[in-house]
Amino acid sequence: MVQVRKRWPSTPRQAAKVAGPIDGLLDAEVFKALSDPTRLRLLACLAKCGRECGVGEVAECCSVDLSVVSRHLAALERAGVLEASKRGRTVSYRVRFAAMAHMLRSLAAALEECCPEGCGDCGCEGGSCGPTKRSR
């Protein structure tokens, strides 16, 4: 079998004009929501709990005011990381495990697809290092 070598854009300007799977996977809202250390702690708490939790329960896992926790959880919901349900005045959140895992796996696959042949693990520029020991 003959391997076909991809032709890579030679400049960032040319690369910006080429559509690829990675373009739709780099969701600024998700990364913005995940960029806050408090939101990451709250997400980790919910993920480890593995069930739907009320805002008050989540607030107990870190020393942050209830209203601040509520705003952080709402931001994670808007980004699609969490799912919210409301019963009366109580809002509960749960991690969207399958959706997040799918998004992150798809992003990882798109990043591997973008990686030039023979480049990736060693940190070289332009693929001049030759084949790497990456596993597929």
LODRENPA-610554 format. One record per atom (N, C-alpha, C): residue in three letters; residue number from 1; atom name; x, y, z. Coordinates in nm, 4 decimals, padded with zeros to 6 digits. Layout:
! residues N
+-----+-----+------+----------+----------+----------+
! res !   n ! atom !       px !       py !       pz !
+-----+-----+------+----------+----------+----------+
! Ala ! NUM !   CA !        X !        Y !        Z !
...
+-----+-----+------+----------+----------+----------+
This chain:
! residues 136
+-----+-----+------+----------+----------+----------+
! res !   n ! atom !       px !       py !       pz !
+-----+-----+------+----------+----------+----------+
! Met !   1 !    N !  00.0841 ! -00.1168 !  00.0000 !
! Met !   1 !   CA !  00.0000 !  00.0000 !  00.0000 !
! Met !   1 !    C !  00.0892 !  00.1239 !  00.0000 !
! Val !   2 !    N !  00.0563 !  00.2184 ! -00.0836 !
! Val !   2 !   CA !  00.1327 !  00.3418 ! -00.0954 !
! Val !   2 !    C !  00.0715 !  00.4454 ! -00.0032 !
! Gln !   3 !    N !  00.1575 !  00.5079 !  00.0775 !
! Gln !   3 !   CA !  00.1099 !  00.6106 !  00.1677 !
! Gln !   3 !    C !  00.1097 !  00.7446 !  00.0961 !
! Val !   4 !    N ! -00.0014 !  00.8159 !  00.1059 !
! Val !   4 !   CA ! -00.0132 !  00.9467 !  00.0441 !
! Val !   4 !    C !  00.0222 !  01.0509 !  00.1491 !
! Arg !   5 !    N !  00.1151 !  01.1366 !  00.1161 !
! Arg !   5 !   CA !  00.1572 !  01.2410 !  00.2089 !
! Arg !   5 !    C !  00.0677 !  01.3639 !  00.1914 !
! Lys !   6 !    N !  00.0177 !  01.4139 !  00.3003 !
! Lys !   6 !   CA ! -00.0659 !  01.5335 !  00.2954 !
! Lys !   6 !    C !  00.0197 !  01.6541 !  00.2608 !
! Arg !   7 !    N ! -00.0411 !  01.7455 !  00.1914 !
! Arg !   7 !   CA !  00.0258 !  01.8724 !  00.1639 !
! Arg !   7 !    C ! -00.0241 !  01.9724 !  00.2683 !
! Trp !   8 !    N !  00.0660 !  02.0229 !  00.3482 !
! Trp !   8 !   CA !  00.0313 !  02.1128 !  00.4577 !
! Trp !   8 !    C !  00.0426 !  02.2574 !  00.4124 !
! Pro !   9 !    N ! -00.0482 !  02.3444 !  00.4565 !
! Pro !   9 !   CA ! -00.0356 !  02.4868 !  00.4250 !
! Pro !   9 !    C !  00.0980 !  02.5380 !  00.4780 !
! Ser !  10 !    N !  00.1611 !  02.6248 !  00.4004 !
! Ser !  10 !   CA !  00.2942 !  02.6709 !  00.4402 !
! Ser !  10 !    C !  00.2912 !  02.7933 !  00.5313 !
! Thr !  11 !    N !  00.1772 !  02.8593 !  00.5429 !
! Thr !  11 !   CA !  00.1675 !  02.9759 !  00.6311 !
! Thr !  11 !    C !  00.0385 !  02.9684 !  00.7131 !
! Pro !  12 !    N !  00.0355 !  03.0360 !  00.8275 !
! Pro !  12 !   CA ! -00.0887 !  03.0406 !  00.9063 !
! Pro !  12 !    C ! -00.2058 !  03.1006 !  00.8267 !
! Arg !  13 !    N ! -00.1773 !  03.1979 !  00.7411 !
! Arg !  13 !   CA ! -00.2833 !  03.2592 !  00.6598 !
! Arg !  13 !    C ! -00.3458 !  03.1560 !  00.5674 !
! Gln !  14 !    N ! -00.2629 !  03.0726 !  00.5037 !
! Gln !  14 !   CA ! -00.3150 !  02.9665 !  00.4179 !
! Gln !  14 !    C ! -00.3913 !  02.8632 !  00.5009 !
! Ala !  15 !    N ! -00.3405 !  02.8301 !  00.6179 !
! Ala !  15 !   CA ! -00.4057 !  02.7320 !  00.7044 !
! Ala !  15 !    C ! -00.5437 !  02.7815 !  00.7483 !
! Ala !  16 !    N ! -00.5583 !  02.9109 !  00.7722 !
! Ala !  16 !   CA ! -00.6865 !  02.9665 !  00.8152 !
! Ala !  16 !    C ! -00.7933 !  02.9509 !  00.7075 !
! Lys !  17 !    N ! -00.7524 !  02.9442 !  00.5813 !
! Lys !  17 !   CA ! -00.8476 !  02.9316 !  00.4703 !
! Lys !  17 !    C ! -00.8925 !  02.7875 !  00.4479 !
! Val !  18 !    N ! -00.8219 !  02.6921 !  00.5072 !
! Val !  18 !   CA ! -00.8540 !  02.5510 !  00.4891 !
! Val !  18 !    C ! -00.9477 !  02.5056 !  00.6013 !
! Ala !  19 !    N ! -01.0608 !  02.4498 !  00.5634 !
! Ala !  19 !   CA ! -01.1544 !  02.3987 !  00.6641 !
! Ala !  19 !    C ! -01.1100 !  02.2598 !  00.7075 !
! Gly !  20 !    N ! -01.1232 !  02.2337 !  00.8354 !
! Gly !  20 !   CA ! -01.0886 !  02.1031 !  00.8885 !
! Gly !  20 !    C ! -01.1758 !  02.0699 !  01.0071 !
! Pro !  21 !    N ! -01.1762 !  01.9432 !  01.0487 !
! Pro !  21 !   CA ! -01.2595 !  01.9017 !  01.1612 !
! Pro !  21 !    C ! -01.2286 !  01.9788 !  01.2898 !
! Ile !  22 !    N ! -01.1048 !  02.0204 !  01.3055 !
! Ile !  22 !   CA ! -01.0662 !  02.0887 !  01.4289 !
! Ile !  22 !    C ! -01.1376 !  02.2228 !  01.4456 !
! Asp !  23 !    N ! -01.1738 !  02.2844 !  01.3330 !
! Asp !  23 !   CA ! -01.2392 !  02.4159 !  01.3388 !
! Asp !  23 !    C ! -01.3686 !  02.4124 !  01.4193 !
! Gly !  24 !    N ! -01.4484 !  02.3095 !  01.4022 !
! Gly !  24 !   CA ! -01.5746 !  02.3003 !  01.4736 !
! Gly !  24 !    C ! -01.5617 !  02.2467 !  01.6150 !
! Leu !  25 !    N ! -01.4461 !  02.1907 !  01.6476 !
! Leu !  25 !   CA ! -01.4275 !  02.1284 !  01.7793 !
! Leu !  25 !    C ! -01.3637 !  02.2211 !  01.8819 !
! Leu !  26 !    N ! -01.2988 !  02.3243 !  01.8370 !
! Leu !  26 !   CA ! -01.2374 !  02.4201 !  01.9294 !
! Leu !  26 !    C ! -01.3429 !  02.5245 !  01.9673 !
! Asp !  27 !    N ! -01.4282 !  02.4874 !  02.0596 !
! Asp !  27 !   CA ! -01.5397 !  02.5698 !  02.1036 !
! Asp !  27 !    C ! -01.4930 !  02.6657 !  02.2127 !
! Ala !  28 !    N ! -01.4911 !  02.7940 !  02.1798 !
! Ala !  28 !   CA ! -01.4422 !  02.8949 !  02.2738 !
! Ala !  28 !    C ! -01.5223 !  02.8970 !  02.4034 !
! Glu !  29 !    N ! -01.6538 !  02.8765 !  02.3953 !
! Glu !  29 !   CA ! -01.7369 !  02.8780 !  02.5160 !
! Glu !  29 !    C ! -01.6985 !  02.7665 !  02.6126 !
! Val !  30 !    N ! -01.6706 !  02.6479 !  02.5593 !
! Val !  30 !   CA ! -01.6313 !  02.5359 !  02.6454 !
! Val !  30 !    C ! -01.4973 !  02.5654 !  02.7111 !
! Phe !  31 !    N ! -01.4003 !  02.6096 !  02.6315 !
! Phe !  31 !   CA ! -01.2680 !  02.6363 !  02.6887 !
! Phe !  31 !    C ! -01.2698 !  02.7550 !  02.7834 !
! Lys !  32 !    N ! -01.3516 !  02.8538 !  02.7555 !
! Lys !  32 !   CA ! -01.3659 !  02.9673 !  02.8475 !
! Lys !  32 !    C ! -01.4247 !  02.9192 !  02.9794 !
! Ala !  33 !    N ! -01.5282 !  02.8353 !  02.9707 !
! Ala !  33 !   CA ! -01.5911 !  02.7831 !  03.0928 !
! Ala !  33 !    C ! -01.4932 !  02.6978 !  03.1728 !
! Leu !  34 !    N ! -01.4089 !  02.6234 !  03.1050 !
! Leu !  34 !   CA ! -01.3138 !  02.5356 !  03.1739 !
! Leu !  34 !    C ! -01.1858 !  02.6068 !  03.2174 !
! Ser !  35 !    N ! -01.1722 !  02.7340 !  03.1834 !
! Ser !  35 !   CA ! -01.0473 !  02.8048 !  03.2149 !
! Ser !  35 !    C ! -01.0429 !  02.8618 !  03.3562 !
! Asp !  36 !    N ! -01.1533 !  02.8589 !  03.4263 !
! Asp !  36 !   CA ! -01.1581 !  02.9153 !  03.5609 !
! Asp !  36 !    C ! -01.1297 !  02.8063 !  03.6646 !
! Pro !  37 !    N ! -01.0331 !  02.8275 !  03.7537 !
! Pro !  37 !   CA ! -00.9976 !  02.7258 !  03.8535 !
! Pro !  37 !    C ! -01.1141 !  02.6860 !  03.9451 !
! Thr !  38 !    N ! -01.1979 !  02.7818 !  03.9826 !
! Thr !  38 !   CA ! -01.3120 !  02.7484 !  04.0683 !
! Thr !  38 !    C ! -01.4107 !  02.6598 !  03.9939 !
! Arg !  39 !    N ! -01.4379 !  02.6930 !  03.8666 !
! Arg !  39 !   CA ! -01.5287 !  02.6097 !  03.7872 !
! Arg !  39 !    C ! -01.4719 !  02.4695 !  03.7696 !
! Leu !  40 !    N ! -01.3411 !  02.4586 !  03.7530 !
! Leu !  40 !   CA ! -01.2796 !  02.3259 !  03.7405 !
! Leu !  40 !    C ! -01.2961 !  02.2458 !  03.8694 !
! Arg !  41 !    N ! -01.2794 !  02.3105 !  03.9840 !
! Arg !  41 !   CA ! -01.2993 !  02.2406 !  04.1120 !
! Arg !  41 !    C ! -01.4429 !  02.1935 !  04.1268 !
! Leu !  42 !    N ! -01.5374 !  02.2798 !  04.0899 !
! Leu !  42 !   CA ! -01.6784 !  02.2437 !  04.0984 !
! Leu !  42 !    C ! -01.7120 !  02.1298 !  04.0022 !
! Leu !  43 !    N ! -01.6581 !  02.1349 !  03.8813 !
! Leu !  43 !   CA ! -01.6797 !  02.0288 !  03.7837 !
! Leu !  43 !    C ! -01.6209 !  01.8970 !  03.8333 !
! Ala !  44 !    N ! -01.5011 !  01.9030 !  03.8895 !
! Ala !  44 !   CA ! -01.4380 !  01.7818 !  03.9429 !
! Ala !  44 !    C ! -01.5220 !  01.7231 !  04.0557 !
! Cys !  45 !    N ! -01.5748 !  01.8081 !  04.1409 !
! Cys !  45 !   CA ! -01.6594 !  01.7626 !  04.2513 !
! Cys !  45 !    C ! -01.7835 !  01.6914 !  04.1977 !
! Leu !  46 !    N ! -01.8494 !  01.7530 !  04.1011 !
! Leu !  46 !   CA ! -01.9683 !  01.6919 !  04.0413 !
! Leu !  46 !    C ! -01.9343 !  01.5617 !  03.9692 !
! Ala !  47 !    N ! -01.8238 !  01.5602 !  03.8966 !
! Ala !  47 !   CA ! -01.7844 !  01.4399 !  03.8223 !
! Ala !  47 !    C ! -01.7543 !  01.3249 !  03.9172 !
! Lys !  48 !    N ! -01.6829 !  01.3525 !  04.0257 !
! Lys !  48 !   CA ! -01.6494 !  01.2470 !  04.1220 !
! Lys !  48 !    C ! -01.7727 !  01.1969 !  04.1948 !
! Cys !  49 !    N ! -01.8698 !  01.2846 !  04.2155 !
! Cys !  49 !   CA ! -01.9933 !  01.2447 !  04.2816 !
! Cys !  49 !    C ! -02.0730 !  01.1503 !  04.1913 !
! Gly !  50 !    N ! -02.0708 !  01.1775 !  04.0618 !
! Gly !  50 !   CA ! -02.1332 !  01.0882 !  03.9652 !
! Gly !  50 !    C ! -02.2849 !  01.0916 !  03.9597 !
! Arg !  51 !    N ! -02.3446 !  01.1905 !  04.0211 !
! Arg !  51 !   CA ! -02.4905 !  01.2008 !  04.0200 !
! Arg !  51 !    C ! -02.5297 !  01.3473 !  04.0133 !
! Glu !  52 !    N ! -02.6578 !  01.3721 !  03.9978 !
! Glu !  52 !   CA ! -02.7112 !  01.5071 !  03.9987 !
! Glu !  52 !    C ! -02.7008 !  01.5639 !  04.1395 !
! Cys !  53 !    N ! -02.6530 !  01.6869 !  04.1521 !
! Cys !  53 !   CA ! -02.6373 !  01.7497 !  04.2836 !
! Cys !  53 !    C ! -02.6964 !  01.8901 !  04.2806 !
! Gly !  54 !    N ! -02.7540 !  01.9293 !  04.3918 !
! Gly !  54 !   CA ! -02.8050 !  02.0651 !  04.4064 !
! Gly !  54 !    C ! -02.6909 !  02.1633 !  04.4254 !
! Val !  55 !    N ! -02.7200 !  02.2907 !  04.4013 !
! Val !  55 !   CA ! -02.6184 !  02.3955 !  04.4137 !
! Val !  55 !    C ! -02.5598 !  02.3969 !  04.5544 !
! Gly !  56 !    N ! -02.6443 !  02.3830 !  04.6557 !
! Gly !  56 !   CA ! -02.5974 !  02.3828 !  04.7939 !
! Gly !  56 !    C ! -02.5008 !  02.2692 !  04.8221 !
! Glu !  57 !    N ! -02.5296 !  02.1511 !  04.7675 !
! Glu !  57 !   CA ! -02.4392 !  02.0367 !  04.7854 !
! Glu !  57 !    C ! -02.3041 !  02.0638 !  04.7220 !
! Val !  58 !    N ! -02.3076 !  02.1205 !  04.6026 !
! Val !  58 !   CA ! -02.1829 !  02.1477 !  04.5315 !
! Val !  58 !    C ! -02.1032 !  02.2558 !  04.6046 !
! Ala !  59 !    N ! -02.1737 !  02.3538 !  04.6593 !
! Ala !  59 !   CA ! -02.1065 !  02.4629 !  04.7310 !
! Ala !  59 !    C ! -02.0300 !  02.4110 !  04.8527 !
! Glu !  60 !    N ! -02.0761 !  02.2999 !  04.9110 !
! Glu !  60 !   CA ! -02.0087 !  02.2434 !  05.0280 !
! Glu !  60 !    C ! -01.8697 !  02.1893 !  04.9961 !
! Cys !  61 !    N ! -01.8436 !  02.1579 !  04.8691 !
! Cys !  61 !   CA ! -01.7145 !  02.0972 !  04.8366 !
! Cys !  61 !    C ! -01.6020 !  02.1997 !  04.8225 !
! Cys !  62 !    N ! -01.6338 !  02.3274 !  04.8223 !
! Cys !  62 !   CA ! -01.5281 !  02.4301 !  04.8217 !
! Cys !  62 !    C ! -01.5794 !  02.5526 !  04.8960 !
! Ser !  63 !    N ! -01.4902 !  02.6314 !  04.9420 !
! Ser !  63 !   CA ! -01.5289 !  02.7460 !  05.0246 !
! Ser !  63 !    C ! -01.5605 !  02.8674 !  04.9369 !
! Val !  64 !    N ! -01.6729 !  02.8589 !  04.8656 !
! Val !  64 !   CA ! -01.7172 !  02.9680 !  04.7792 !
! Val !  64 !    C ! -01.8632 !  02.9961 !  04.8119 !
! Asp !  65 !    N ! -01.9010 !  03.1226 !  04.8090 !
! Asp !  65 !   CA ! -02.0370 !  03.1645 !  04.8381 !
! Asp !  65 !    C ! -02.1363 !  03.0977 !  04.7433 !
! Leu !  66 !    N ! -02.2529 !  03.0649 !  04.7951 !
! Leu !  66 !   CA ! -02.3565 !  02.9945 !  04.7194 !
! Leu !  66 !    C ! -02.3928 !  03.0652 !  04.5884 !
! Ser !  67 !    N ! -02.4056 !  03.1974 !  04.5909 !
! Ser !  67 !   CA ! -02.4425 !  03.2704 !  04.4688 !
! Ser !  67 !    C ! -02.3320 !  03.2616 !  04.3641 !
! Val !  68 !    N ! -02.2075 !  03.2602 !  04.4088 !
! Val !  68 !   CA ! -02.0944 !  03.2481 !  04.3158 !
! Val !  68 !    C ! -02.0929 !  03.1080 !  04.2543 !
! Val !  69 !    N ! -02.1182 !  03.0067 !  04.3371 !
! Val !  69 !   CA ! -02.1246 !  02.8690 !  04.2873 !
! Val !  69 !    C ! -02.2356 !  02.8578 !  04.1835 !
! Ser !  70 !    N ! -02.3491 !  02.9167 !  04.2119 !
! Ser !  70 !   CA ! -02.4616 !  02.9128 !  04.1197 !
! Ser !  70 !    C ! -02.4256 !  02.9745 !  03.9849 !
! Arg !  71 !    N ! -02.3574 !  03.0873 !  03.9869 !
! Arg !  71 !   CA ! -02.3151 !  03.1530 !  03.8613 !
! Arg !  71 !    C ! -02.2150 !  03.0671 !  03.7852 !
! His !  72 !    N ! -02.1205 !  03.0065 !  03.8577 !
! His !  72 !   CA ! -02.0202 !  02.9207 !  03.7923 !
! His !  72 !    C ! -02.0864 !  02.7981 !  03.7285 !
! Leu !  73 !    N ! -02.1783 !  02.7366 !  03.8001 !
! Leu !  73 !   CA ! -02.2467 !  02.6189 !  03.7455 !
! Leu !  73 !    C ! -02.3319 !  02.6563 !  03.6244 !
! Ala !  74 !    N ! -02.3946 !  02.7730 !  03.6276 !
! Ala !  74 !   CA ! -02.4739 !  02.8195 !  03.5137 !
! Ala !  74 !    C ! -02.3845 !  02.8429 !  03.3921 !
! Ala !  75 !    N ! -02.2638 !  02.8944 !  03.4133 !
! Ala !  75 !   CA ! -02.1698 !  02.9151 !  03.3023 !
! Ala !  75 !    C ! -02.1293 !  02.7807 !  03.2410 !
! Leu !  76 !    N ! -02.1062 !  02.6802 !  03.3255 !
! Leu !  76 !   CA ! -02.0720 !  02.5468 !  03.2754 !
! Leu !  76 !    C ! -02.1902 !  02.4856 !  03.2005 !
! Glu !  77 !    N ! -02.3115 !  02.5161 !  03.2446 !
! Glu !  77 !   CA ! -02.4297 !  02.4657 !  03.1731 !
! Glu !  77 !    C ! -02.4420 !  02.5329 !  03.0362 !
! Arg !  78 !    N ! -02.4250 !  02.6640 !  03.0304 !
! Arg !  78 !   CA ! -02.4337 !  02.7350 !  02.9018 !
! Arg !  78 !    C ! -02.3317 !  02.6826 !  02.8015 !
! Ala !  79 !    N ! -02.2169 !  02.6397 !  02.8513 !
! Ala !  79 !   CA ! -02.1119 !  02.5872 !  02.7640 !
! Ala !  79 !    C ! -02.1382 !  02.4432 !  02.7216 !
! Gly !  80 !    N ! -02.2388 !  02.3804 !  02.7822 !
! Gly !  80 !   CA ! -02.2714 !  02.2428 !  02.7452 !
! Gly !  80 !    C ! -02.1989 !  02.1368 !  02.8251 !
! Val !  81 !    N ! -02.1281 !  02.1784 !  02.9292 !
! Val !  81 !   CA ! -02.0527 !  02.0849 !  03.0134 !
! Val !  81 !    C ! -02.1451 !  02.0173 !  03.1149 !
! Leu !  82 !    N ! -02.2414 !  02.0930 !  03.1650 !
! Leu !  82 !   CA ! -02.3364 !  02.0423 !  03.2639 !
! Leu !  82 !    C ! -02.4778 !  02.0481 !  03.2085 !
! Glu !  83 !    N ! -02.5646 !  01.9700 !  03.2706 !
! Glu !  83 !   CA ! -02.7073 !  01.9722 !  03.2408 !
! Glu !  83 !    C ! -02.7780 !  02.0122 !  03.3695 !
! Ala !  84 !    N ! -02.8734 !  02.1040 !  03.3595 !
! Ala !  84 !   CA ! -02.9455 !  02.1515 !  03.4779 !
! Ala !  84 !    C ! -03.0890 !  02.1029 !  03.4746 !
! Ser !  85 !    N ! -03.1419 !  02.0801 !  03.5940 !
! Ser !  85 !   CA ! -03.2851 !  02.0495 !  03.6064 !
! Ser !  85 !    C ! -03.3363 !  02.1271 !  03.7272 !
! Lys !  86 !    N ! -03.4599 !  02.1735 !  03.7166 !
! Lys !  86 !   CA ! -03.5171 !  02.2555 !  03.8224 !
! Lys !  86 !    C ! -03.6413 !  02.1878 !  03.8780 !
! Arg !  87 !    N ! -03.6441 !  02.1758 !  04.0093 !
! Arg !  87 !   CA ! -03.7609 !  02.1230 !  04.0807 !
! Arg !  87 !    C ! -03.7991 !  02.2271 !  04.1851 !
! Gly !  88 !    N ! -03.9072 !  02.2979 !  04.1571 !
! Gly !  88 !   CA ! -03.9449 !  02.4078 !  04.2464 !
! Gly !  88 !    C ! -03.8396 !  02.5169 !  04.2394 !
! Arg !  89 !    N ! -03.7837 !  02.5513 !  04.3541 !
! Arg !  89 !   CA ! -03.6779 !  02.6536 !  04.3593 !
! Arg !  89 !    C ! -03.5386 !  02.5927 !  04.3577 !
! Thr !  90 !    N ! -03.5297 !  02.4606 !  04.3564 !
! Thr !  90 !   CA ! -03.4003 !  02.3929 !  04.3619 !
! Thr !  90 !    C ! -03.3501 !  02.3594 !  04.2222 !
! Val !  91 !    N ! -03.2294 !  02.4025 !  04.1936 !
! Val !  91 !   CA ! -03.1648 !  02.3701 !  04.0663 !
! Val !  91 !    C ! -03.0556 !  02.2678 !  04.0946 !
! Ser !  92 !    N ! -03.0576 !  02.1612 !  04.0174 !
! Ser !  92 !   CA ! -02.9564 !  02.0563 !  04.0303 !
! Ser !  92 !    C ! -02.8787 !  02.0463 !  03.9000 !
! Tyr !  93 !    N ! -02.7546 !  02.0052 !  03.9120 !
! Tyr !  93 !   CA ! -02.6671 !  01.9933 !  03.7948 !
! Tyr !  93 !    C ! -02.6076 !  01.8544 !  03.7890 !
! Arg !  94 !    N ! -02.5812 !  01.8115 !  03.6663 !
! Arg !  94 !   CA ! -02.5149 !  01.6836 !  03.6434 !
! Arg !  94 !    C ! -02.4193 !  01.7025 !  03.5263 !
! Val !  95 !    N ! -02.3078 !  01.6325 !  03.5311 !
! Val !  95 !   CA ! -02.2078 !  01.6398 !  03.4239 !
! Val !  95 !    C ! -02.2619 !  01.5672 !  03.3012 !
! Arg !  96 !    N ! -02.2418 !  01.6251 !  03.1865 !
! Arg !  96 !   CA ! -02.2785 !  01.5612 !  03.0593 !
! Arg !  96 !    C ! -02.1593 !  01.4749 !  03.0159 !
! Phe !  97 !    N ! -02.1418 !  01.3633 !  03.0870 !
! Phe !  97 !   CA ! -02.0256 !  01.2769 !  03.0677 !
! Phe !  97 !    C ! -02.0069 !  01.2346 !  02.9227 !
! Ala !  98 !    N ! -02.1107 !  01.1768 !  02.8626 !
! Ala !  98 !   CA ! -02.0988 !  01.1238 !  02.7259 !
! Ala !  98 !    C ! -02.0668 !  01.2347 !  02.6263 !
! Ala !  99 !    N ! -02.1346 !  01.3486 !  02.6381 !
! Ala !  99 !   CA ! -02.1116 !  01.4596 !  02.5453 !
! Ala !  99 !    C ! -01.9691 !  01.5137 !  02.5588 !
! Met ! 100 !    N ! -01.9233 !  01.5289 !  02.6835 !
! Met ! 100 !   CA ! -01.7873 !  01.5810 !  02.7050 !
! Met ! 100 !    C ! -01.6819 !  01.4815 !  02.6566 !
! Ala ! 101 !    N ! -01.7019 !  01.3536 !  02.6861 !
! Ala ! 101 !   CA ! -01.6054 !  01.2519 !  02.6422 !
! Ala ! 101 !    C ! -01.5990 !  01.2477 !  02.4903 !
! His ! 102 !    N ! -01.7146 !  01.2548 !  02.4245 !
! His ! 102 !   CA ! -01.7180 !  01.2540 !  02.2784 !
! His ! 102 !    C ! -01.6453 !  01.3755 !  02.2211 !
! Met ! 103 !    N ! -01.6739 !  01.4945 !  02.2773 !
! Met ! 103 !   CA ! -01.6098 !  01.6163 !  02.2292 !
! Met ! 103 !    C ! -01.4583 !  01.6094 !  02.2456 !
! Leu ! 104 !    N ! -01.4114 !  01.5629 !  02.3610 !
! Leu ! 104 !   CA ! -01.2676 !  01.5574 !  02.3867 !
! Leu ! 104 !    C ! -01.1993 !  01.4505 !  02.3011 !
! Arg ! 105 !    N ! -01.2647 !  01.3369 !  02.2812 !
! Arg ! 105 !   CA ! -01.2076 !  01.2342 !  02.1929 !
! Arg ! 105 !    C ! -01.2002 !  01.2841 !  02.0490 !
! Ser ! 106 !    N ! -01.3060 !  01.3508 !  02.0046 !
! Ser ! 106 !   CA ! -01.3078 !  01.4049 !  01.8680 !
! Ser ! 106 !    C ! -01.1998 !  01.5105 !  01.8505 !
! Leu ! 107 !    N ! -01.1813 !  01.5945 !  01.9511 !
! Leu ! 107 !   CA ! -01.0774 !  01.6966 !  01.9453 !
! Leu ! 107 !    C ! -00.9393 !  01.6320 !  01.9409 !
! Ala ! 108 !    N ! -00.9182 !  01.5296 !  02.0227 !
! Ala ! 108 !   CA ! -00.7891 !  01.4596 !  02.0220 !
! Ala ! 108 !    C ! -00.7619 !  01.3978 !  01.8849 !
! Ala ! 109 !    N ! -00.8629 !  01.3374 !  01.8236 !
! Ala ! 109 !   CA ! -00.8462 !  01.2771 !  01.6912 !
! Ala ! 109 !    C ! -00.8164 !  01.3845 !  01.5865 !
! Ala ! 110 !    N ! -00.8844 !  01.4989 !  01.5952 !
! Ala ! 110 !   CA ! -00.8607 !  01.6077 !  01.5000 !
! Ala ! 110 !    C ! -00.7199 !  01.6643 !  01.5163 !
! Leu ! 111 !    N ! -00.6719 !  01.6746 !  01.6405 !
! Leu ! 111 !   CA ! -00.5353 !  01.7229 !  01.6632 !
! Leu ! 111 !    C ! -00.4326 !  01.6253 !  01.6055 !
! Glu ! 112 !    N ! -00.4564 !  01.4956 !  01.6242 !
! Glu ! 112 !   CA ! -00.3656 !  01.3963 !  01.5661 !
! Glu ! 112 !    C ! -00.3678 !  01.4033 !  01.4141 !
! Glu ! 113 !    N ! -00.4840 !  01.4292 !  01.3576 !
! Glu ! 113 !   CA ! -00.4970 !  01.4411 !  01.2117 !
! Glu ! 113 !    C ! -00.4202 !  01.5623 !  01.1603 !
! Cys ! 114 !    N ! -00.4196 !  01.6707 !  01.2369 !
! Cys ! 114 !   CA ! -00.3475 !  01.7920 !  01.1966 !
! Cys ! 114 !    C ! -00.1963 !  01.7754 !  01.2048 !
! Cys ! 115 !    N ! -00.1514 !  01.6866 !  01.2900 !
! Cys ! 115 !   CA ! -00.0087 !  01.6702 !  01.3155 !
! Cys ! 115 !    C !  00.0633 !  01.6222 !  01.1897 !
! Pro ! 116 !    N !  00.1640 !  01.6969 !  01.1424 !
! Pro ! 116 !   CA !  00.2395 !  01.6539 !  01.0244 !
! Pro ! 116 !    C !  00.3080 !  01.5197 !  01.0484 !
! Glu ! 117 !    N !  00.3246 !  01.4427 !  00.9425 !
! Glu ! 117 !   CA !  00.3914 !  01.3125 !  00.9491 !
! Glu ! 117 !    C !  00.5290 !  01.3276 !  01.0139 !
! Gly ! 118 !    N !  00.5587 !  01.2413 !  01.1069 !
! Gly ! 118 !   CA !  00.6906 !  01.2421 !  01.1700 !
! Gly ! 118 !    C !  00.7093 !  01.3520 !  01.2710 !
! Cys ! 119 !    N !  00.6030 !  01.4137 !  01.3177 !
! Cys ! 119 !   CA !  00.6185 !  01.5213 !  01.4148 !
! Cys ! 119 !    C !  00.5156 !  01.5036 !  01.5252 !
! Gly ! 120 !    N !  00.5463 !  01.5531 !  01.6384 !
! Gly ! 120 !   CA !  00.4483 !  01.5481 !  01.7451 !
! Gly ! 120 !    C !  00.5085 !  01.5343 !  01.8821 !
! Asp ! 121 !    N !  00.5713 !  01.4231 !  01.9092 !
! Asp ! 121 !   CA !  00.6181 !  01.3960 !  02.0451 !
! Asp ! 121 !    C !  00.7481 !  01.4665 !  02.0806 !
! Cys ! 122 !    N !  00.8313 !  01.4967 !  01.9816 !
! Cys ! 122 !   CA !  00.9644 !  01.5480 !  02.0148 !
! Cys ! 122 !    C !  00.9704 !  01.6995 !  02.0268 !
! Gly ! 123 !    N !  00.8684 !  01.7707 !  01.9794 !
! Gly ! 123 !   CA !  00.8671 !  01.9159 !  01.9899 !
! Gly ! 123 !    C !  00.9380 !  01.9858 !  01.8758 !
! Cys ! 124 !    N !  00.9774 !  01.9130 !  01.7719 !
! Cys ! 124 !   CA !  01.0470 !  01.9759 !  01.6596 !
! Cys ! 124 !    C !  00.9494 !  02.0596 !  01.5783 !
! Glu ! 125 !    N !  00.9980 !  02.1452 !  01.4970 !
! Glu ! 125 !   CA !  00.9157 !  02.2281 !  01.4096 !
! Glu ! 125 !    C !  00.9246 !  02.1763 !  01.2677 !
! Gly ! 126 !    N !  00.8109 !  02.1677 !  01.2013 !
! Gly ! 126 !   CA !  00.8097 !  02.1379 !  01.0593 !
! Gly ! 126 !    C !  00.8302 !  01.9922 !  01.0221 !
! Gly ! 127 !    N !  00.8274 !  01.9007 !  01.1142 !
! Gly ! 127 !   CA !  00.8365 !  01.7600 !  01.0812 !
! Gly ! 127 !    C !  00.9758 !  01.7121 !  01.0450 !
! Ser ! 128 !    N !  01.0792 !  01.7823 !  01.0887 !
! Ser ! 128 !   CA !  01.2150 !  01.7442 !  01.0504 !
! Ser ! 128 !    C !  01.2742 !  01.6350 !  01.1361 !
! Cys ! 129 !    N !  01.1974 !  01.5832 !  01.2307 !
! Cys ! 129 !   CA !  01.2534 !  01.4840 !  01.3249 !
! Cys ! 129 !    C !  01.2438 !  01.3415 !  01.2734 !
! Gly ! 130 !    N !  01.1631 !  01.3178 !  01.1708 !
! Gly ! 130 !   CA !  01.1447 !  01.1806 !  01.1240 !
! Gly ! 130 !    C !  01.0344 !  01.1132 !  01.2029 !
! Pro ! 131 !    N !  01.0191 !  00.9824 !  01.1848 !
! Pro ! 131 !   CA !  00.9101 !  00.9115 !  01.2516 !
! Pro ! 131 !    C !  00.9233 !  00.9148 !  01.4038 !
! Thr ! 132 !    N !  00.8090 !  00.9162 !  01.4695 !
! Thr ! 132 !   CA !  00.8093 !  00.9155 !  01.6164 !
! Thr ! 132 !    C !  00.7544 !  00.7832 !  01.6650 !
! Lys ! 133 !    N !  00.7566 !  00.7662 !  01.7950 !
! Lys ! 133 !   CA !  00.7101 !  00.6425 !  01.8562 !
! Lys ! 133 !    C !  00.5670 !  00.6566 !  01.9042 !
! Arg ! 134 !    N !  00.4887 !  00.7387 !  01.8365 !
! Arg ! 134 !   CA !  00.3495 !  00.7583 !  01.8747 !
! Arg ! 134 !    C !  00.2704 !  00.6310 !  01.8505 !
! Ser ! 135 !    N !  00.1816 !  00.5998 !  01.9418 !
! Ser ! 135 !   CA !  00.0948 !  00.4848 !  01.9213 !
! Ser ! 135 !    C ! -00.0380 !  00.5333 !  01.8682 !
! Arg ! 136 !    N ! -00.1023 !  00.4530 !  01.7894 !
! Arg ! 136 !   CA ! -00.2323 !  00.4884 !  01.7319 !
! Arg ! 136 !    C ! -00.3393 !  00.4064 !  01.7928 !
+-----+-----+------+----------+----------+----------+
